[in-house]
């Protein structure tokens, strides 16, 4: 049975290419040279290749592809030559690949017997069986290996050019990973001959910094976890960020972008289409809406008509007739037959906002020890926030987990060369409703810190830091400027508790002095958000394997 299936697959692959209809995604056949390549002895650390392979399987070997392993003999020849390279980059690796693996594949695909078989389309199973058995023996391969070569439409190679560990002055360990990925496509012409072309050569990076005394003992990735040293913890984070970025870059290749025609319109602006979980679609994934129009030369030109977000994922693994549905957020409604083209993103929004927090109370004499000339009742706040979309995990569209760092400056004059500032790291959740214009409600828990630092009138270094816990809630009204950019108006409230921590130098103070300090109040501001396609550090990556909706 296995042999018969093999022969049928080979026969189909040898047949004349079949071009898909406009907007229909055809699964791509992909082969890997190895999990990753780097020049032996060129890296500053030993890579955790087992962990990296886990990450590559999730971010590169995605559901839209069919994967094959190239014959080990071909990979070995490539590695032998690549190991002799002095300068490792996408171009030099591409040259070696073409001289070794690609040359071998093209030698077989351009063999007169193969071209003749392709032309005849191997119409009978008996002919296919005879050809496959004979050809496999003649080139010194097994039937399975021959199938891989016939099926290797795309070949990819991730590579690393830098992997370094360093120790910072404060004892923290930093790991930096740099490299990229190269993709090639084997094109088969109608006459049966084959050529190879590069379809993507891109770079990416990942980094992480940990303190040896505070680093976790286990690294978690979805439902898996494994024991690590502090250095391995940082390395795993860096490798995960690196693989994640390569995954987005791969999906951005035109050949690999998921496409689908709009088949059903249950109501204006809501569209049904026939790709779903089988192709790796998740809730809140974005798609451009495209219609093809003829130009003066009679050529079909794609014209962008808007943007759609997936609101329900088709369970087409078990039921091929199950549709996915998306809601149009940008542009005017289109008709059936329009095409949806994937817009790959990380699923993380970066939000920058600024505003004024009122209702604060920092007493000039009691809290700030007379370094402020007046009581501070307002703070000018600046926020950097990252929001991770958990809709594919929870099944609730537009649901986010966020980490928010707010840096504040008390709005009061300083009495000497001392600076006052606040820092508020928070973690929370957000739910959003609406379309292009939308409303979001957020709630979070965090830490609020007030600090004084500088030099007093007697040239002494002074410092003071307090910390307290707090809760906050925000309401935001947003508007999408584009698929990636949005603007927001925000109003929020925060309540802080009594200080639980105090650290001072020169300044004389006790913890009870800060029982009535209030770093909360009402926040009014505005912000802008951007949907990220890359991030050099791992943020919420452990949740990615849990996506199921």
Beta strands, then each sheet from edge to edge (+ up, - down):
strand 1: 28-32
strand 2: 65-69
strand 3: 154-167
strand 4: 172-188
strand 5: 194-211
strand 6: 218-221
strand 7: 224-227
strand 8: 259-261
strand 9: 264-267
strand 10: 270-273
strand 11: 286-294
strand 12: 300-312
strand 13: 324-330
strand 14: 339-343
strand 15: 348-362
strand 16: 376-389
strand 17: 399-410
strand 18: 418-434
strand 19: 437-455
strand 20: 461-480
strand 21: 485-496
strand 22: 501-505
strand 23: 521-531
sheet 1: 2+ 1+ 3+ 4- 5+
sheet 2: 6+ 7-
sheet 3: 8+ 14- 11+ 12- 13+ 10- 9+
sheet 4: 22+ 20- 19+ 18- 17+ 16- 15+ 23- 21+
end
